[in-house]
Amino acid sequence: MVVEVRMPKLGLTMTQGAIKEWHKREGEEVKAGDPLFTLETEKITSTVEAPADGVLLKILKPAGTTVPVGEVVAYIGKPGETVPE
């Protein structure tokens, strides 16, 4: 099953975050808890961990992109799984 990776809300006033760096590449294996990407807000910089085991199937938002809280930034799943359009 494909798992959505969403921009987390790390504070009460957080409305968006900037993806500074991806720590994994598309096609790379990830385990739940592995560092996936670094995000930056007006107040903090934090590392977001993978929510599930699998393969990073698709990165939707490249490094340098500012993303609203809750928006899907990537998909994790089994090799060869199809990601939603």
PDB file with one MODEL, atoms N, CA, C and O in Angstrom:
MODEL        1
ATOM      1  N   MET A   1       0.837  -1.182   0.000  1.00  0.00           N
ATOM      2  CA  MET A   1       0.000   0.000   0.000  1.00  0.00           C
ATOM      3  C   MET A   1       0.884   1.249   0.000  1.00  0.00           C
ATOM      4  O   MET A   1       1.855   1.326   0.753  1.00  0.00           O
ATOM      5  N   VAL A   2       0.552   2.208  -0.832  1.00  0.00           N
ATOM      6  CA  VAL A   2       1.306   3.456  -0.925  1.00  0.00           C
ATOM      7  C   VAL A   2       0.972   4.342   0.273  1.00  0.00           C
ATOM      8  O   VAL A   2      -0.195   4.514   0.625  1.00  0.00           O
ATOM      9  N   VAL A   3       2.021   4.905   0.898  1.00  0.00           N
ATOM     10  CA  VAL A   3       1.863   5.784   2.052  1.00  0.00           C
ATOM     11  C   VAL A   3       2.209   7.204   1.623  1.00  0.00           C
ATOM     12  O   VAL A   3       3.251   7.447   1.015  1.00  0.00           O
ATOM     13  N   GLU A   4       1.323   8.133   1.948  1.00  0.00           N
ATOM     14  CA  GLU A   4       1.574   9.551   1.658  1.00  0.00           C
ATOM     15  C   GLU A   4       2.488  10.131   2.733  1.00  0.00           C
ATOM     16  O   GLU A   4       2.303   9.881   3.924  1.00  0.00           O
ATOM     17  N   VAL A   5       3.470  10.902   2.297  1.00  0.00           N
ATOM     18  CA  VAL A   5       4.311  11.659   3.218  1.00  0.00           C
ATOM     19  C   VAL A   5       3.831  13.100   3.111  1.00  0.00           C
ATOM     20  O   VAL A   5       3.898  13.702   2.039  1.00  0.00           O
ATOM     21  N   ARG A   6       3.353  13.648   4.208  1.00  0.00           N
ATOM     22  CA  ARG A   6       2.782  15.008   4.208  1.00  0.00           C
ATOM     23  C   ARG A   6       3.671  15.975   4.981  1.00  0.00           C
ATOM     24  O   ARG A   6       4.427  15.580   5.868  1.00  0.00           O
ATOM     25  N   MET A   7       3.560  17.243   4.624  1.00  0.00           N
ATOM     26  CA  MET A   7       4.246  18.296   5.374  1.00  0.00           C
ATOM     27  C   MET A   7       3.626  18.346   6.766  1.00  0.00           C
ATOM     28  O   MET A   7       2.434  18.622   6.901  1.00  0.00           O
ATOM     29  N   PRO A   8       4.424  18.081   7.805  1.00  0.00           N
ATOM     30  CA  PRO A   8       3.865  18.070   9.158  1.00  0.00           C
ATOM     31  C   PRO A   8       3.645  19.486   9.704  1.00  0.00           C
ATOM     32  O   PRO A   8       4.238  20.458   9.235  1.00  0.00           O
ATOM     33  N   LYS A   9       2.777  19.562  10.702  1.00  0.00           N
ATOM     34  CA  LYS A   9       2.570  20.821  11.423  1.00  0.00           C
ATOM     35  C   LYS A   9       3.352  20.705  12.725  1.00  0.00           C
ATOM     36  O   LYS A   9       3.008  19.900  13.590  1.00  0.00           O
ATOM     37  N   LEU A  10       4.399  21.505  12.866  1.00  0.00           N
ATOM     38  CA  LEU A  10       5.295  21.396  14.017  1.00  0.00           C
ATOM     39  C   LEU A  10       5.042  22.440  15.093  1.00  0.00           C
ATOM     40  O   LEU A  10       5.718  22.448  16.122  1.00  0.00           O
ATOM     41  N   GLY A  11       4.086  23.308  14.868  1.00  0.00           N
ATOM     42  CA  GLY A  11       3.763  24.323  15.866  1.00  0.00           C
ATOM     43  C   GLY A  11       2.372  24.866  15.619  1.00  0.00           C
ATOM     44  O   GLY A  11       1.825  24.712  14.527  1.00  0.00           O
ATOM     45  N   LEU A  12       1.801  25.498  16.625  1.00  0.00           N
ATOM     46  CA  LEU A  12       0.430  26.007  16.503  1.00  0.00           C
ATOM     47  C   LEU A  12       0.258  27.020  15.379  1.00  0.00           C
ATOM     48  O   LEU A  12      -0.793  27.074  14.743  1.00  0.00           O
ATOM     49  N   THR A  13       1.282  27.815  15.139  1.00  0.00           N
ATOM     50  CA  THR A  13       1.152  28.873  14.135  1.00  0.00           C
ATOM     51  C   THR A  13       1.745  28.492  12.779  1.00  0.00           C
ATOM     52  O   THR A  13       1.703  29.291  11.843  1.00  0.00           O
ATOM     53  N   MET A  14       2.292  27.291  12.662  1.00  0.00           N
ATOM     54  CA  MET A  14       2.924  26.874  11.407  1.00  0.00           C
ATOM     55  C   MET A  14       1.864  26.661  10.324  1.00  0.00           C
ATOM     56  O   MET A  14       0.911  25.908  10.524  1.00  0.00           O
ATOM     57  N   THR A  15       2.033  27.325   9.180  1.00  0.00           N
ATOM     58  CA  THR A  15       1.115  27.164   8.057  1.00  0.00           C
ATOM     59  C   THR A  15       1.806  26.572   6.836  1.00  0.00           C
ATOM     60  O   THR A  15       1.150  26.055   5.931  1.00  0.00           O
ATOM     61  N   GLN A  16       3.149  26.649   6.816  1.00  0.00           N
ATOM     62  CA  GLN A  16       3.923  26.112   5.700  1.00  0.00           C
ATOM     63  C   GLN A  16       5.347  25.833   6.148  1.00  0.00           C
ATOM     64  O   GLN A  16       5.795  26.328   7.182  1.00  0.00           O
ATOM     65  N   GLY A  17       6.049  25.038   5.359  1.00  0.00           N
ATOM     66  CA  GLY A  17       7.443  24.741   5.641  1.00  0.00           C
ATOM     67  C   GLY A  17       8.204  24.640   4.334  1.00  0.00           C
ATOM     68  O   GLY A  17       7.635  24.295   3.298  1.00  0.00           O
ATOM     69  N   ALA A  18       9.486  24.939   4.385  1.00  0.00           N
ATOM     70  CA  ALA A  18      10.346  24.845   3.200  1.00  0.00           C
ATOM     71  C   ALA A  18      11.164  23.563   3.284  1.00  0.00           C
ATOM     72  O   ALA A  18      11.794  23.290   4.306  1.00  0.00           O
ATOM     73  N   ILE A  19      11.155  22.778   2.212  1.00  0.00           N
ATOM     74  CA  ILE A  19      11.987  21.583   2.153  1.00  0.00           C
ATOM     75  C   ILE A  19      13.386  22.041   1.795  1.00  0.00           C
ATOM     76  O   ILE A  19      13.620  22.534   0.692  1.00  0.00           O
ATOM     77  N   LYS A  20      14.320  21.880   2.726  1.00  0.00           N
ATOM     78  CA  LYS A  20      15.697  22.336   2.509  1.00  0.00           C
ATOM     79  C   LYS A  20      16.546  21.270   1.827  1.00  0.00           C
ATOM     80  O   LYS A  20      17.384  21.584   0.983  1.00  0.00           O
ATOM     81  N   GLU A  21      16.324  19.987   2.201  1.00  0.00           N
ATOM     82  CA  GLU A  21      17.162  18.915   1.662  1.00  0.00           C
ATOM     83  C   GLU A  21      16.450  17.579   1.816  1.00  0.00           C
ATOM     84  O   GLU A  21      15.865  17.295   2.860  1.00  0.00           O
ATOM     85  N   TRP A  22      16.503  16.768   0.776  1.00  0.00           N
ATOM     86  CA  TRP A  22      16.045  15.382   0.847  1.00  0.00           C
ATOM     87  C   TRP A  22      17.232  14.518   1.247  1.00  0.00           C
ATOM     88  O   TRP A  22      18.317  14.654   0.680  1.00  0.00           O
ATOM     89  N   HIS A  23      17.036  13.627   2.221  1.00  0.00           N
ATOM     90  CA  HIS A  23      18.104  12.742   2.674  1.00  0.00           C
ATOM     91  C   HIS A  23      18.073  11.396   1.945  1.00  0.00           C
ATOM     92  O   HIS A  23      19.030  10.625   2.015  1.00  0.00           O
ATOM     93  N   LYS A  24      16.982  11.122   1.254  1.00  0.00           N
ATOM     94  CA  LYS A  24      16.824   9.903   0.455  1.00  0.00           C
ATOM     95  C   LYS A  24      16.466  10.315  -0.969  1.00  0.00           C
ATOM     96  O   LYS A  24      15.936  11.399  -1.209  1.00  0.00           O
ATOM     97  N   ARG A  25      16.770   9.414  -1.908  1.00  0.00           N
ATOM     98  CA  ARG A  25      16.440   9.659  -3.316  1.00  0.00           C
ATOM     99  C   ARG A  25      15.323   8.713  -3.744  1.00  0.00           C
ATOM    100  O   ARG A  25      15.086   7.680  -3.118  1.00  0.00           O
ATOM    101  N   GLU A  26      14.646   9.088  -4.823  1.00  0.00           N
ATOM    102  CA  GLU A  26      13.621   8.201  -5.371  1.00  0.00           C
ATOM    103  C   GLU A  26      14.239   6.844  -5.667  1.00  0.00           C
ATOM    104  O   GLU A  26      15.340   6.757  -6.211  1.00  0.00           O
ATOM    105  N   GLY A  27      13.522   5.788  -5.304  1.00  0.00           N
ATOM    106  CA  GLY A  27      14.002   4.434  -5.535  1.00  0.00           C
ATOM    107  C   GLY A  27      14.815   3.866  -4.389  1.00  0.00           C
ATOM    108  O   GLY A  27      15.128   2.675  -4.373  1.00  0.00           O
ATOM    109  N   GLU A  28      15.156   4.712  -3.431  1.00  0.00           N
ATOM    110  CA  GLU A  28      15.962   4.262  -2.292  1.00  0.00           C
ATOM    111  C   GLU A  28      15.066   3.652  -1.212  1.00  0.00           C
ATOM    112  O   GLU A  28      13.954   4.119  -0.969  1.00  0.00           O
ATOM    113  N   GLU A  29      15.576   2.598  -0.572  1.00  0.00           N
ATOM    114  CA  GLU A  29      14.847   1.946   0.513  1.00  0.00           C
ATOM    115  C   GLU A  29      14.863   2.831   1.754  1.00  0.00           C
ATOM    116  O   GLU A  29      15.874   3.457   2.074  1.00  0.00           O
ATOM    117  N   VAL A  30      13.720   2.873   2.454  1.00  0.00           N
ATOM    118  CA  VAL A  30      13.622   3.619   3.707  1.00  0.00           C
ATOM    119  C   VAL A  30      12.974   2.727   4.760  1.00  0.00           C
ATOM    120  O   VAL A  30      12.194   1.829   4.444  1.00  0.00           O
ATOM    121  N   LYS A  31      13.307   2.990   5.993  1.00  0.00           N
ATOM    122  CA  LYS A  31      12.680   2.318   7.125  1.00  0.00           C
ATOM    123  C   LYS A  31      11.975   3.384   7.948  1.00  0.00           C
ATOM    124  O   LYS A  31      12.433   4.525   8.014  1.00  0.00           O
ATOM    125  N   ALA A  32      10.873   3.021   8.568  1.00  0.00           N
ATOM    126  CA  ALA A  32      10.152   3.955   9.429  1.00  0.00           C
ATOM    127  C   ALA A  32      11.128   4.541  10.443  1.00  0.00           C
ATOM    128  O   ALA A  32      11.846   3.807  11.121  1.00  0.00           O
ATOM    129  N   GLY A  33      11.149   5.858  10.541  1.00  0.00           N
ATOM    130  CA  GLY A  33      12.038   6.534  11.476  1.00  0.00           C
ATOM    131  C   GLY A  33      13.324   7.041  10.843  1.00  0.00           C
ATOM    132  O   GLY A  33      14.036   7.839  11.452  1.00  0.00           O
ATOM    133  N   ASP A  34      13.639   6.585   9.610  1.00  0.00           N
ATOM    134  CA  ASP A  34      14.824   7.115   8.911  1.00  0.00           C
ATOM    135  C   ASP A  34      14.628   8.592   8.606  1.00  0.00           C
ATOM    136  O   ASP A  34      13.509   9.008   8.307  1.00  0.00           O
ATOM    137  N   PRO A  35      15.691   9.400   8.675  1.00  0.00           N
ATOM    138  CA  PRO A  35      15.581  10.802   8.250  1.00  0.00           C
ATOM    139  C   PRO A  35      15.210  10.848   6.766  1.00  0.00           C
ATOM    140  O   PRO A  35      15.874  10.231   5.933  1.00  0.00           O
ATOM    141  N   LEU A  36      14.142  11.586   6.447  1.00  0.00           N
ATOM    142  CA  LEU A  36      13.662  11.649   5.069  1.00  0.00           C
ATOM    143  C   LEU A  36      13.988  12.993   4.423  1.00  0.00           C
ATOM    144  O   LEU A  36      14.547  13.045   3.327  1.00  0.00           O
ATOM    145  N   PHE A  37      13.632  14.085   5.115  1.00  0.00           N
ATOM    146  CA  PHE A  37      13.978  15.410   4.600  1.00  0.00           C
ATOM    147  C   PHE A  37      14.097  16.406   5.748  1.00  0.00           C
ATOM    148  O   PHE A  37      13.573  16.194   6.841  1.00  0.00           O
ATOM    149  N   THR A  38      14.800  17.493   5.466  1.00  0.00           N
ATOM    150  CA  THR A  38      14.936  18.584   6.426  1.00  0.00           C
ATOM    151  C   THR A  38      13.975  19.684   6.023  1.00  0.00           C
ATOM    152  O   THR A  38      13.926  20.083   4.860  1.00  0.00           O
ATOM    153  N   LEU A  39      13.211  20.171   6.987  1.00  0.00           N
ATOM    154  CA  LEU A  39      12.306  21.281   6.705  1.00  0.00           C
ATOM    155  C   LEU A  39      12.685  22.471   7.566  1.00  0.00           C
ATOM    156  O   LEU A  39      13.242  22.328   8.654  1.00  0.00           O
ATOM    157  N   GLU A  40      12.370  23.640   7.052  1.00  0.00           N
ATOM    158  CA  GLU A  40      12.684  24.886   7.751  1.00  0.00           C
ATOM    159  C   GLU A  40      11.434  25.755   7.780  1.00  0.00           C
ATOM    160  O   GLU A  40      10.725  25.893   6.783  1.00  0.00           O
ATOM    161  N   THR A  41      11.182  26.339   8.952  1.00  0.00           N
ATOM    162  CA  THR A  41      10.098  27.302   9.096  1.00  0.00           C
ATOM    163  C   THR A  41      10.713  28.615   9.550  1.00  0.00           C
ATOM    164  O   THR A  41      11.934  28.743   9.634  1.00  0.00           O
ATOM    165  N   GLU A  42       9.866  29.585   9.842  1.00  0.00           N
ATOM    166  CA  GLU A  42      10.368  30.869  10.334  1.00  0.00           C
ATOM    167  C   GLU A  42      11.095  30.714  11.665  1.00  0.00           C
ATOM    168  O   GLU A  42      11.972  31.510  11.999  1.00  0.00           O
ATOM    169  N   LYS A  43      10.721  29.677  12.424  1.00  0.00           N
ATOM    170  CA  LYS A  43      11.246  29.541  13.780  1.00  0.00           C
ATOM    171  C   LYS A  43      12.224  28.385  13.982  1.00  0.00           C
ATOM    172  O   LYS A  43      13.111  28.476  14.830  1.00  0.00           O
ATOM    173  N   ILE A  44      12.079  27.304  13.220  1.00  0.00           N
ATOM    174  CA  ILE A  44      12.906  26.117  13.477  1.00  0.00           C
ATOM    175  C   ILE A  44      13.358  25.437  12.192  1.00  0.00           C
ATOM    176  O   ILE A  44      12.827  25.684  11.109  1.00  0.00           O
ATOM    177  N   THR A  45      14.345  24.582  12.347  1.00  0.00           N
ATOM    178  CA  THR A  45      14.758  23.634  11.314  1.00  0.00           C
ATOM    179  C   THR A  45      14.644  22.262  11.955  1.00  0.00           C
ATOM    180  O   THR A  45      15.118  22.057  13.073  1.00  0.00           O
ATOM    181  N   SER A  46      14.013  21.311  11.251  1.00  0.00           N
ATOM    182  CA  SER A  46      13.767  19.996  11.820  1.00  0.00           C
ATOM    183  C   SER A  46      13.912  18.922  10.740  1.00  0.00           C
ATOM    184  O   SER A  46      13.749  19.192   9.550  1.00  0.00           O
ATOM    185  N   THR A  47      14.218  17.714  11.176  1.00  0.00           N
ATOM    186  CA  THR A  47      14.289  16.575  10.258  1.00  0.00           C
ATOM    187  C   THR A  47      12.998  15.786  10.364  1.00  0.00           C
ATOM    188  O   THR A  47      12.557  15.442  11.461  1.00  0.00           O
ATOM    189  N   VAL A  48      12.394  15.502   9.219  1.00  0.00           N
ATOM    190  CA  VAL A  48      11.168  14.715   9.161  1.00  0.00           C
ATOM    191  C   VAL A  48      11.557  13.265   8.881  1.00  0.00           C
ATOM    192  O   VAL A  48      12.361  12.984   7.992  1.00  0.00           O
ATOM    193  N   GLU A  49      10.975  12.358   9.648  1.00  0.00           N
ATOM    194  CA  GLU A  49      11.294  10.937   9.516  1.00  0.00           C
ATOM    195  C   GLU A  49      10.286  10.226   8.620  1.00  0.00           C
ATOM    196  O   GLU A  49       9.137  10.651   8.494  1.00  0.00           O
ATOM    197  N   ALA A  50      10.731   9.148   8.005  1.00  0.00           N
ATOM    198  CA  ALA A  50       9.854   8.328   7.172  1.00  0.00           C
ATOM    199  C   ALA A  50       8.751   7.717   8.035  1.00  0.00           C
ATOM    200  O   ALA A  50       9.036   7.189   9.110  1.00  0.00           O
ATOM    201  N   PRO A  51       7.500   7.781   7.582  1.00  0.00           N
ATOM    202  CA  PRO A  51       6.401   7.233   8.374  1.00  0.00           C
ATOM    203  C   PRO A  51       6.201   5.729   8.220  1.00  0.00           C
ATOM    204  O   PRO A  51       5.432   5.124   8.967  1.00  0.00           O
ATOM    205  N   ALA A  52       6.896   5.120   7.246  1.00  0.00           N
ATOM    206  CA  ALA A  52       6.684   3.691   6.980  1.00  0.00           C
ATOM    207  C   ALA A  52       7.918   3.087   6.325  1.00  0.00           C
ATOM    208  O   ALA A  52       8.778   3.804   5.814  1.00  0.00           O
ATOM    209  N   ASP A  53       7.995   1.758   6.345  1.00  0.00           N
ATOM    210  CA  ASP A  53       9.036   1.034   5.628  1.00  0.00           C
ATOM    211  C   ASP A  53       8.647   0.932   4.156  1.00  0.00           C
ATOM    212  O   ASP A  53       7.464   0.885   3.819  1.00  0.00           O
ATOM    213  N   GLY A  54       9.652   0.899   3.286  1.00  0.00           N
ATOM    214  CA  GLY A  54       9.390   0.715   1.865  1.00  0.00           C
ATOM    215  C   GLY A  54      10.454   1.371   1.017  1.00  0.00           C
ATOM    216  O   GLY A  54      11.617   1.465   1.408  1.00  0.00           O
ATOM    217  N   VAL A  55      10.034   1.823  -0.151  1.00  0.00           N
ATOM    218  CA  VAL A  55      10.902   2.511  -1.097  1.00  0.00           C
ATOM    219  C   VAL A  55      10.322   3.904  -1.323  1.00  0.00           C
ATOM    220  O   VAL A  55       9.106   4.069  -1.422  1.00  0.00           O
ATOM    221  N   LEU A  56      11.191   4.899  -1.403  1.00  0.00           N
ATOM    222  CA  LEU A  56      10.731   6.247  -1.722  1.00  0.00           C
ATOM    223  C   LEU A  56      10.357   6.242  -3.203  1.00  0.00           C
ATOM    224  O   LEU A  56      11.220   6.351  -4.074  1.00  0.00           O
ATOM    225  N   LEU A  57       9.068   6.116  -3.470  1.00  0.00           N
ATOM    226  CA  LEU A  57       8.588   5.942  -4.843  1.00  0.00           C
ATOM    227  C   LEU A  57       8.639   7.229  -5.653  1.00  0.00           C
ATOM    228  O   LEU A  57       9.039   7.222  -6.818  1.00  0.00           O
ATOM    229  N   LYS A  58       8.234   8.336  -5.034  1.00  0.00           N
ATOM    230  CA  LYS A  58       8.135   9.584  -5.787  1.00  0.00           C
ATOM    231  C   LYS A  58       8.270  10.774  -4.848  1.00  0.00           C
ATOM    232  O   LYS A  58       7.615  10.835  -3.807  1.00  0.00           O
ATOM    233  N   ILE A  59       9.131  11.725  -5.229  1.00  0.00           N
ATOM    234  CA  ILE A  59       9.241  13.003  -4.527  1.00  0.00           C
ATOM    235  C   ILE A  59       8.443  14.009  -5.339  1.00  0.00           C
ATOM    236  O   ILE A  59       8.749  14.256  -6.505  1.00  0.00           O
ATOM    237  N   LEU A  60       7.424  14.586  -4.727  1.00  0.00           N
ATOM    238  CA  LEU A  60       6.568  15.544  -5.424  1.00  0.00           C
ATOM    239  C   LEU A  60       7.073  16.979  -5.305  1.00  0.00           C
ATOM    240  O   LEU A  60       6.847  17.800  -6.194  1.00  0.00           O
ATOM    241  N   LYS A  61       7.754  17.273  -4.205  1.00  0.00           N
ATOM    242  CA  LYS A  61       8.220  18.635  -3.941  1.00  0.00           C
ATOM    243  C   LYS A  61       9.736  18.610  -3.770  1.00  0.00           C
ATOM    244  O   LYS A  61      10.232  18.058  -2.788  1.00  0.00           O
ATOM    245  N   PRO A  62      10.474  19.191  -4.699  1.00  0.00           N
ATOM    246  CA  PRO A  62      11.940  19.168  -4.608  1.00  0.00           C
ATOM    247  C   PRO A  62      12.467  20.100  -3.514  1.00  0.00           C
ATOM    248  O   PRO A  62      11.739  20.951  -3.003  1.00  0.00           O
ATOM    249  N   ALA A  63      13.735  19.926  -3.169  1.00  0.00           N
ATOM    250  CA  ALA A  63      14.389  20.816  -2.208  1.00  0.00           C
ATOM    251  C   ALA A  63      14.260  22.247  -2.707  1.00  0.00           C
ATOM    252  O   ALA A  63      14.364  22.517  -3.904  1.00  0.00           O
ATOM    253  N   GLY A  64      14.031  23.159  -1.767  1.00  0.00           N
ATOM    254  CA  GLY A  64      13.863  24.562  -2.112  1.00  0.00           C
ATOM    255  C   GLY A  64      12.409  24.972  -2.258  1.00  0.00           C
ATOM    256  O   GLY A  64      12.115  26.155  -2.436  1.00  0.00           O
ATOM    257  N   THR A  65      11.492  24.011  -2.185  1.00  0.00           N
ATOM    258  CA  THR A  65      10.066  24.282  -2.345  1.00  0.00           C
ATOM    259  C   THR A  65       9.430  24.579  -0.992  1.00  0.00           C
ATOM    260  O   THR A  65       9.727  23.911  -0.001  1.00  0.00           O
ATOM    261  N   THR A  66       8.558  25.578  -0.952  1.00  0.00           N
ATOM    262  CA  THR A  66       7.762  25.873   0.238  1.00  0.00           C
ATOM    263  C   THR A  66       6.407  25.217   0.054  1.00  0.00           C
ATOM    264  O   THR A  66       5.764  25.369  -0.984  1.00  0.00           O
ATOM    265  N   VAL A  67       5.976  24.477   1.084  1.00  0.00           N
ATOM    266  CA  VAL A  67       4.793  23.637   0.981  1.00  0.00           C
ATOM    267  C   VAL A  67       3.842  23.920   2.144  1.00  0.00           C
ATOM    268  O   VAL A  67       4.290  24.028   3.285  1.00  0.00           O
ATOM    269  N   PRO A  68       2.531  24.043   1.875  1.00  0.00           N
ATOM    270  CA  PRO A  68       1.568  24.215   2.960  1.00  0.00           C
ATOM    271  C   PRO A  68       1.509  22.976   3.851  1.00  0.00           C
ATOM    272  O   PRO A  68       1.737  21.860   3.385  1.00  0.00           O
ATOM    273  N   VAL A  69       1.205  23.172   5.121  1.00  0.00           N
ATOM    274  CA  VAL A  69       1.037  22.075   6.070  1.00  0.00           C
ATOM    275  C   VAL A  69      -0.035  21.127   5.542  1.00  0.00           C
ATOM    276  O   VAL A  69      -1.085  21.562   5.067  1.00  0.00           O
ATOM    277  N   GLY A  70       0.242  19.829   5.630  1.00  0.00           N
ATOM    278  CA  GLY A  70      -0.727  18.817   5.232  1.00  0.00           C
ATOM    279  C   GLY A  70      -0.635  18.381   3.784  1.00  0.00           C
ATOM    280  O   GLY A  70      -1.242  17.377   3.409  1.00  0.00           O
ATOM    281  N   GLU A  71       0.107  19.108   2.957  1.00  0.00           N
ATOM    282  CA  GLU A  71       0.220  18.743   1.543  1.00  0.00           C
ATOM    283  C   GLU A  71       1.155  17.548   1.375  1.00  0.00           C
ATOM    284  O   GLU A  71       2.156  17.424   2.081  1.00  0.00           O
ATOM    285  N   VAL A  72       0.817  16.676   0.433  1.00  0.00           N
ATOM    286  CA  VAL A  72       1.643  15.494   0.154  1.00  0.00           C
ATOM    287  C   VAL A  72       2.927  15.945  -0.527  1.00  0.00           C
ATOM    288  O   VAL A  72       2.894  16.680  -1.514  1.00  0.00           O
ATOM    289  N   VAL A  73       4.069  15.494   0.014  1.00  0.00           N
ATOM    290  CA  VAL A  73       5.370  15.860  -0.557  1.00  0.00           C
ATOM    291  C   VAL A  73       6.067  14.669  -1.211  1.00  0.00           C
ATOM    292  O   VAL A  73       6.983  14.849  -2.014  1.00  0.00           O
ATOM    293  N   ALA A  74       5.629  13.435  -0.864  1.00  0.00           N
ATOM    294  CA  ALA A  74       6.265  12.234  -1.421  1.00  0.00           C
ATOM    295  C   ALA A  74       5.383  11.028  -1.142  1.00  0.00           C
ATOM    296  O   ALA A  74       4.415  11.095  -0.385  1.00  0.00           O
ATOM    297  N   TYR A  75       5.757   9.908  -1.787  1.00  0.00           N
ATOM    298  CA  TYR A  75       5.076   8.637  -1.558  1.00  0.00           C
ATOM    299  C   TYR A  75       6.104   7.552  -1.246  1.00  0.00           C
ATOM    300  O   TYR A  75       7.177   7.499  -1.846  1.00  0.00           O
ATOM    301  N   ILE A  76       5.750   6.685  -0.291  1.00  0.00           N
ATOM    302  CA  ILE A  76       6.559   5.524   0.062  1.00  0.00           C
ATOM    303  C   ILE A  76       5.689   4.286  -0.188  1.00  0.00           C
ATOM    304  O   ILE A  76       4.495   4.284   0.113  1.00  0.00           O
ATOM    305  N   GLY A  77       6.299   3.244  -0.739  1.00  0.00           N
ATOM    306  CA  GLY A  77       5.539   2.019  -0.975  1.00  0.00           C
ATOM    307  C   GLY A  77       6.475   0.883  -1.341  1.00  0.00           C
ATOM    308  O   GLY A  77       7.680   0.945  -1.100  1.00  0.00           O
ATOM    309  N   LYS A  78       5.898  -0.154  -1.928  1.00  0.00           N
ATOM    310  CA  LYS A  78       6.679  -1.293  -2.386  1.00  0.00           C
ATOM    311  C   LYS A  78       7.230  -0.987  -3.782  1.00  0.00           C
ATOM    312  O   LYS A  78       6.614  -0.234  -4.537  1.00  0.00           O
ATOM    313  N   PRO A  79       8.377  -1.562  -4.127  1.00  0.00           N
ATOM    314  CA  PRO A  79       8.926  -1.329  -5.464  1.00  0.00           C
ATOM    315  C   PRO A  79       7.903  -1.651  -6.554  1.00  0.00           C
ATOM    316  O   PRO A  79       7.267  -2.705  -6.524  1.00  0.00           O
ATOM    317  N   GLY A  80       7.752  -0.750  -7.505  1.00  0.00           N
ATOM    318  CA  GLY A  80       6.842  -0.967  -8.625  1.00  0.00           C
ATOM    319  C   GLY A  80       5.415  -0.542  -8.390  1.00  0.00           C
ATOM    320  O   GLY A  80       4.610  -0.557  -9.322  1.00  0.00           O
ATOM    321  N   GLU A  81       5.071  -0.158  -7.153  1.00  0.00           N
ATOM    322  CA  GLU A  81       3.701   0.302  -6.898  1.00  0.00           C
ATOM    323  C   GLU A  81       3.447   1.608  -7.642  1.00  0.00           C
ATOM    324  O   GLU A  81       4.358   2.411  -7.846  1.00  0.00           O
ATOM    325  N   THR A  82       2.202   1.804  -8.040  1.00  0.00           N
ATOM    326  CA  THR A  82       1.820   3.009  -8.756  1.00  0.00           C
ATOM    327  C   THR A  82       1.394   4.079  -7.759  1.00  0.00           C
ATOM    328  O   THR A  82       0.639   3.812  -6.824  1.00  0.00           O
ATOM    329  N   VAL A  83       1.891   5.293  -7.975  1.00  0.00           N
ATOM    330  CA  VAL A  83       1.513   6.402  -7.092  1.00  0.00           C
ATOM    331  C   VAL A  83       0.323   7.147  -7.698  1.00  0.00           C
ATOM    332  O   VAL A  83       0.169   7.177  -8.919  1.00  0.00           O
ATOM    333  N   PRO A  84      -0.520   7.748  -6.854  1.00  0.00           N
ATOM    334  CA  PRO A  84      -1.655   8.510  -7.372  1.00  0.00           C
ATOM    335  C   PRO A  84      -1.199   9.691  -8.230  1.00  0.00           C
ATOM    336  O   PRO A  84      -0.105  10.224  -8.043  1.00  0.00           O
ATOM    337  N   GLU A  85      -2.032  10.078  -9.148  1.00  0.00           N
ATOM    338  CA  GLU A  85      -1.712  11.222 -10.034  1.00  0.00           C
ATOM    339  C   GLU A  85      -1.901  12.519  -9.290  1.00  0.00           C
ATOM    340  O   GLU A  85      -1.684  13.592  -9.855  1.00  0.00           O
TER     341      GLU A  85
ENDMDL
END
